[in-house]
Amino acid sequence: MAVTGRLLKTAKDLISIESVKSRPEKLKECIAYAKKFFKGQNVRFQEFEFAEKPSIVVTAKRRKNAGLFFLIHLDVVEAEKRQFKPAVKKGMLFGRGSGDMKTNAAIAMHAFKETFANHSVGLIITTDEEIGGFNGAEKIAGKVKPEFVIGTEPTQNGVVVKEKGILLLKIKASGKAAHGSRPWLGENAIEKLMKDLQAIGKLFKKASARNYWIPTMNIGKISGGDAANKVPDSAKALVDIRFTENFRKKEFLGKLKKLKIDFEILENEPLMETKKSNYFVQKLARIHSRNSGRKIHAIKENGASDGRFFSARGIPTVMLGIPCLSIHGSEESINVSEIQKIYKTYREIAEQF
């Protein structure tokens, strides 16, 4: 229990820092906390900062690289002030970042601290994963060459070996302005946009909890028009497409062109893909099956993470962390009893390198 207490304290310390995208000084405070955590240790810090998003790579002083890197992000999504006051209630740790991912980050920091002297292990700590990772993990991925990367994202009873790719589109429609009382004199851009969105929707099959590993489409934002009494002459929407390895992207975009849909690609990010037969994937699953007391499988995940930047470079990358309740929600939390389990797993896999 003493070990859990130390890990819990570090997690609470991190959760207490309001490290959201709008608070660059708090992102720096998280990195400063991590550096102080290793004060007096024989470690090397490689420091980076792009667009006010700081990151560090931590290894043994004698190494610039490591066989295993734990991939951590210390930024979180926006939350109410109360969520930055961590609390344990009925065996659950509540707070923004308790699940995604400051508790797992704290555990990885401790596991690294206790193994780096005798093993080839390191930490990659970033502060922009929640907004895409383009100024953190993407920049760092080309500077390290590990054998294996473990992202400490929360996972549900499995080692995540695949995450969907991202295709973010802006769909635009143009019309002709007119007075709202005489709509026949204009051309309604919002109505055109709605028809285009319906046409795009027909290109996708309906997904469900059981049938989830297929490409999906979500209309996340629609905007257009100036006033109720004016026919809008422009409208736009943001469409979030998550795709699998079977998605024919060029063919899909070709269909949009044939439908004369005006679109702009805002993001085009690859899948995270690692073979479940990989030696370290299998080893990690066996170790965590033993420590967690439940069978751990290689699984697929709908969401995306910074892991894609490493996977795209041919580095075997997975996600494994404590399951999270109400992720990004007002009651984000993790079960305190899981802390010791994932700590043992992180330590044991680090000792394999």
C-alpha positions as CSV (number, residue, x, y, z in Angstrom):
1,M,0.0,0.0,0.0
2,A,3.0,2.3,0.6
3,V,3.9,2.0,-3.1
4,T,0.3,2.9,-4.1
5,G,0.5,5.9,-1.7
6,R,3.6,7.3,-3.4
7,L,2.1,6.8,-6.9
8,L,-1.2,8.4,-5.8
9,K,0.6,11.4,-4.4
10,T,2.4,12.0,-7.7
11,A,-0.8,11.6,-9.6
12,K,-2.6,14.1,-7.4
13,D,0.2,16.6,-7.8
14,L,-0.1,16.4,-11.6
15,I,-3.9,16.5,-11.6
16,S,-3.7,19.7,-9.5
17,I,-1.9,21.5,-12.3
18,E,-4.5,23.1,-14.8
19,S,-2.5,22.0,-17.9
20,V,-5.0,23.0,-20.6
21,K,-4.1,24.4,-24.0
22,S,-5.1,27.9,-23.0
23,R,-2.6,27.9,-20.1
24,P,0.9,27.6,-21.5
25,E,2.4,28.5,-18.2
26,K,0.7,25.5,-16.7
27,L,2.0,23.2,-19.4
28,K,5.5,24.4,-18.5
29,E,4.7,23.8,-14.8
30,C,4.0,20.2,-15.6
31,I,7.3,19.7,-17.4
32,A,9.1,21.5,-14.5
33,Y,7.4,19.1,-12.1
34,A,8.6,16.1,-14.1
35,K,12.2,17.5,-14.1
36,K,12.1,18.1,-10.4
37,F,10.8,14.6,-9.9
38,F,14.1,13.3,-11.2
39,K,16.3,15.7,-9.4
40,G,19.5,14.1,-8.2
41,Q,19.0,11.1,-10.6
42,N,21.6,10.3,-13.2
43,V,19.3,11.2,-16.1
44,R,19.5,13.1,-19.3
45,F,16.9,15.7,-20.4
46,Q,16.4,16.5,-24.0
47,E,14.1,19.5,-24.0
48,F,11.9,20.8,-26.9
49,E,9.4,23.6,-27.3
50,F,7.3,24.3,-30.3
51,A,4.4,26.8,-30.4
52,E,4.6,27.2,-26.6
53,K,4.1,23.4,-26.2
54,P,7.1,22.1,-24.1
55,S,8.2,18.4,-24.2
56,I,11.1,16.4,-22.7
57,V,12.8,13.1,-23.5
58,V,14.2,11.5,-20.3
59,T,16.8,8.7,-20.5
60,A,19.8,7.5,-18.4
61,K,22.6,10.1,-18.7
62,R,24.8,7.7,-20.7
63,R,22.0,7.2,-23.3
64,K,20.3,9.5,-25.9
65,N,18.0,6.6,-26.9
66,A,16.3,3.7,-25.2
67,G,14.9,0.3,-26.1
68,L,11.6,1.1,-24.5
69,F,9.9,4.5,-24.3
70,F,6.8,5.2,-22.2
71,L,4.9,7.8,-24.2
72,I,3.2,10.3,-21.8
73,H,1.2,13.5,-22.3
74,L,0.5,15.9,-19.4
75,D,-2.0,18.2,-21.1
76,V,-5.7,17.7,-20.4
77,V,-9.0,18.9,-21.9
78,E,-10.8,21.9,-20.4
79,A,-12.6,21.3,-17.1
80,E,-14.3,23.0,-14.2
81,K,-12.0,24.4,-11.5
82,R,-13.2,21.7,-9.1
83,Q,-11.8,19.0,-11.3
84,F,-8.3,20.2,-10.7
85,K,-8.8,19.4,-7.0
86,P,-8.2,15.6,-7.0
87,A,-10.2,13.5,-4.5
88,V,-10.5,9.9,-3.6
89,K,-14.0,8.7,-2.9
90,K,-15.1,5.1,-2.3
91,G,-11.9,3.8,-3.8
92,M,-12.0,6.0,-6.9
93,L,-9.6,8.8,-7.8
94,F,-11.6,11.8,-9.3
95,G,-10.2,14.7,-11.2
96,R,-9.3,16.0,-14.7
97,G,-6.5,13.8,-16.0
98,S,-7.1,11.0,-13.4
99,G,-7.7,8.7,-16.3
100,D,-6.4,10.6,-19.3
101,M,-3.6,10.3,-18.4
102,K,-1.9,11.8,-15.4
103,T,-2.3,8.8,-13.1
104,N,-0.7,6.5,-15.7
105,A,1.9,9.2,-16.4
106,A,2.8,9.2,-12.7
107,I,3.1,5.4,-12.6
108,A,5.3,5.4,-15.7
109,M,7.5,8.1,-14.1
110,H,8.0,5.9,-11.0
111,A,8.6,2.8,-13.0
112,F,11.2,4.6,-15.1
113,K,12.9,6.0,-12.0
114,E,13.3,2.5,-10.5
115,T,14.5,0.7,-13.6
116,F,16.5,3.1,-15.9
117,A,19.8,2.5,-14.1
118,N,19.9,-1.1,-15.2
119,H,17.6,-1.2,-18.2
120,S,17.3,0.6,-21.5
121,V,14.1,2.6,-20.8
122,G,13.0,6.2,-21.3
123,L,10.2,8.6,-21.1
124,I,8.7,10.9,-23.8
125,I,6.7,13.6,-22.0
126,T,4.6,16.0,-24.2
127,T,1.9,18.7,-23.6
128,D,-0.2,18.8,-26.7
129,E,-1.7,15.4,-27.3
130,E,-5.2,16.6,-26.8
131,I,-4.9,19.1,-29.7
132,G,-3.2,16.7,-32.1
133,G,0.3,16.2,-30.9
134,F,1.8,18.1,-33.9
135,N,4.2,20.2,-31.7
136,G,5.2,17.3,-29.4
137,A,5.2,13.7,-30.3
138,E,5.3,14.3,-34.0
139,K,8.5,16.3,-33.7
140,I,10.1,13.8,-31.3
141,A,9.2,10.7,-33.2
142,G,12.0,11.3,-35.7
143,K,14.6,11.9,-33.0
144,V,14.4,8.5,-31.2
145,K,14.8,4.9,-32.3
146,P,13.3,2.5,-29.7
147,E,12.4,-1.1,-30.2
148,F,9.0,-0.5,-28.5
149,V,6.8,2.3,-27.4
150,I,4.0,2.1,-24.8
151,G,1.6,5.0,-24.7
152,T,0.1,5.2,-21.2
153,E,-3.4,6.1,-22.4
154,P,-6.4,4.6,-20.5
155,T,-7.4,1.3,-22.1
156,Q,-10.3,-1.2,-21.6
157,N,-9.1,-4.7,-20.7
158,G,-6.5,-4.9,-23.5
159,V,-3.3,-3.8,-25.2
160,V,-4.3,-1.5,-28.0
161,V,-2.4,-2.4,-31.2
162,K,-4.6,-0.5,-33.7
163,E,-6.2,2.9,-33.6
164,K,-8.2,4.4,-36.4
165,G,-6.8,7.1,-38.8
166,I,-8.2,10.6,-39.0
167,L,-9.6,12.4,-42.0
168,L,-10.9,15.8,-41.0
169,L,-12.8,17.7,-43.7
170,K,-14.2,21.2,-44.0
171,I,-17.3,21.0,-46.3
172,K,-18.3,24.3,-47.9
173,A,-21.4,25.5,-49.7
174,S,-22.1,28.7,-51.5
175,G,-25.4,30.3,-52.4
176,K,-27.0,33.7,-53.2
177,A,-28.1,36.1,-50.6
178,A,-31.7,37.5,-50.5
179,H,-34.3,38.8,-48.0
180,G,-35.7,36.0,-45.9
181,S,-39.3,37.0,-46.9
182,R,-38.4,36.3,-50.6
183,P,-36.4,33.1,-50.5
184,W,-37.1,32.4,-54.2
185,L,-34.8,35.3,-55.1
186,G,-31.8,33.6,-53.4
187,E,-30.1,30.3,-53.1
188,N,-29.8,28.9,-49.6
189,A,-26.3,27.8,-48.8
190,I,-27.3,26.0,-45.6
191,E,-29.8,23.8,-47.5
192,K,-27.1,23.0,-50.1
193,L,-24.7,22.1,-47.3
194,M,-27.3,19.8,-45.7
195,K,-27.9,18.0,-48.9
196,D,-24.1,17.5,-49.4
197,L,-23.7,16.2,-45.8
198,Q,-26.6,13.7,-46.4
199,A,-24.9,12.6,-49.6
200,I,-21.6,12.0,-47.8
201,G,-23.4,10.1,-45.0
202,K,-24.7,7.6,-47.6
203,L,-21.1,6.6,-48.3
204,F,-20.8,5.1,-44.8
205,K,-22.3,2.0,-43.3
206,K,-23.9,2.3,-39.9
207,A,-21.5,1.5,-37.0
208,S,-22.4,0.2,-33.6
209,A,-20.7,-1.1,-30.4
210,R,-20.5,-4.5,-32.0
211,N,-19.7,-3.4,-35.5
212,Y,-17.2,-0.6,-34.7
213,W,-14.1,-1.4,-36.8
214,I,-15.4,0.3,-39.9
215,P,-15.0,3.8,-41.2
216,T,-17.3,6.3,-39.5
217,M,-18.4,9.9,-40.1
218,N,-19.4,12.5,-37.6
219,I,-20.7,16.0,-38.4
220,G,-19.1,17.9,-35.6
221,K,-19.8,21.5,-36.4
222,I,-22.1,23.5,-38.7
223,S,-22.0,27.3,-39.3
224,G,-23.6,29.6,-41.8
225,G,-25.8,32.6,-42.3
226,D,-26.0,36.0,-40.6
227,A,-29.6,36.4,-39.6
228,A,-33.0,34.7,-39.6
229,N,-34.4,37.1,-42.2
230,K,-31.6,36.6,-44.7
231,V,-31.0,33.8,-47.2
232,P,-27.5,32.6,-46.3
233,D,-24.9,32.8,-49.1
234,S,-22.3,30.6,-47.4
235,A,-22.2,27.7,-45.0
236,K,-19.6,25.2,-43.8
237,A,-19.3,22.1,-41.7
238,L,-16.5,20.1,-40.0
239,V,-16.7,16.4,-40.7
240,D,-14.6,14.0,-38.6
241,I,-14.0,10.7,-40.5
242,R,-12.2,7.8,-38.6
243,F,-11.0,5.1,-41.0
244,T,-9.6,1.6,-40.8
245,E,-7.0,-0.1,-42.9
246,N,-9.6,-1.1,-45.5
247,F,-10.7,2.5,-46.2
248,R,-10.0,3.5,-49.8
249,K,-9.2,7.2,-49.2
250,K,-8.5,8.2,-52.8
251,E,-11.7,6.5,-54.0
252,F,-13.7,8.2,-51.3
253,L,-12.3,11.7,-52.1
254,G,-13.0,10.9,-55.8
255,K,-16.6,10.3,-55.0
256,L,-16.9,13.7,-53.2
257,K,-15.5,15.3,-56.4
258,K,-18.0,13.5,-58.6
259,L,-20.8,14.7,-56.3
260,K,-19.4,18.3,-56.8
261,I,-18.9,18.7,-53.1
262,D,-16.6,21.5,-52.1
263,F,-14.2,20.2,-49.4
264,E,-10.9,21.0,-47.8
265,I,-8.7,18.4,-46.0
266,L,-7.7,19.8,-42.6
267,E,-6.1,16.7,-41.2
268,N,-5.1,13.4,-42.8
269,E,-3.5,11.2,-40.1
270,P,-2.6,7.5,-40.4
271,L,-3.7,4.6,-38.3
272,M,-1.6,3.3,-35.4
273,E,-0.8,-0.2,-36.4
274,T,1.3,-2.8,-34.6
275,K,1.2,-6.6,-35.3
276,K,-0.4,-8.4,-32.3
277,S,2.2,-11.2,-32.9
278,N,5.0,-8.8,-32.0
279,Y,7.2,-10.3,-29.3
280,F,6.8,-7.4,-26.9
281,V,3.0,-7.1,-27.5
282,Q,2.7,-10.7,-26.5
283,K,5.0,-10.3,-23.5
284,L,3.1,-7.2,-22.3
285,A,-0.2,-8.9,-22.6
286,R,1.0,-11.9,-20.6
287,I,2.6,-9.7,-17.9
288,H,-0.6,-7.6,-17.4
289,S,-2.8,-10.7,-17.5
290,R,-0.9,-12.0,-14.5
291,N,-0.9,-8.7,-12.7
292,S,-4.4,-7.6,-13.4
293,G,-6.0,-11.0,-12.7
294,R,-7.9,-10.9,-16.0
295,K,-7.1,-12.1,-19.5
296,I,-5.6,-9.3,-21.5
297,H,-5.9,-9.4,-25.3
298,A,-4.5,-7.3,-28.2
299,I,-7.4,-5.0,-29.2
300,K,-8.4,-2.2,-31.6
301,E,-9.6,1.3,-30.6
302,N,-11.7,3.9,-32.3
303,G,-9.8,6.9,-31.1
304,A,-6.4,8.2,-32.1
305,S,-3.4,9.1,-30.1
306,D,0.2,10.3,-30.4
307,G,1.2,6.7,-30.9
308,R,0.4,7.1,-34.7
309,F,3.6,9.2,-35.1
310,F,5.8,6.3,-34.0
311,S,3.9,3.6,-35.7
312,A,4.1,5.5,-39.0
313,R,7.9,5.3,-38.7
314,G,7.8,1.5,-38.3
315,I,8.2,1.6,-34.5
316,P,6.0,-1.0,-32.7
317,T,3.6,1.1,-30.6
318,V,0.8,0.1,-28.3
319,M,-1.4,1.7,-25.6
320,L,-1.9,0.3,-22.1
321,G,-3.3,2.1,-19.0
322,I,-5.8,2.0,-16.2
323,P,-9.4,1.9,-17.5
324,C,-11.1,5.4,-17.1
325,L,-14.6,6.2,-16.3
326,S,-16.2,9.3,-17.8
327,I,-13.2,10.1,-19.9
328,H,-13.1,13.9,-20.6
329,G,-16.3,14.1,-18.6
330,S,-17.3,15.8,-15.4
331,E,-16.8,12.7,-13.3
332,E,-13.5,11.4,-14.8
333,S,-12.1,8.8,-12.5
334,I,-10.1,5.6,-12.1
335,N,-10.2,2.8,-9.6
336,V,-7.3,3.2,-7.1
337,S,-7.0,-0.6,-6.8
338,E,-5.7,-0.6,-10.4
339,I,-2.7,1.6,-9.7
340,Q,-0.6,-1.2,-8.2
341,K,-1.5,-3.5,-11.0
342,I,-0.4,-1.3,-13.9
343,Y,2.7,-0.2,-11.9
344,K,3.9,-3.8,-11.7
345,T,3.3,-4.3,-15.4
346,Y,5.2,-1.1,-16.4
347,R,8.1,-2.1,-14.1
348,E,8.2,-5.7,-15.4
349,I,8.1,-4.8,-19.1
350,A,10.8,-2.2,-18.5
351,E,13.0,-4.9,-17.0
352,Q,12.8,-6.8,-20.3
353,F,15.0,-4.1,-22.0
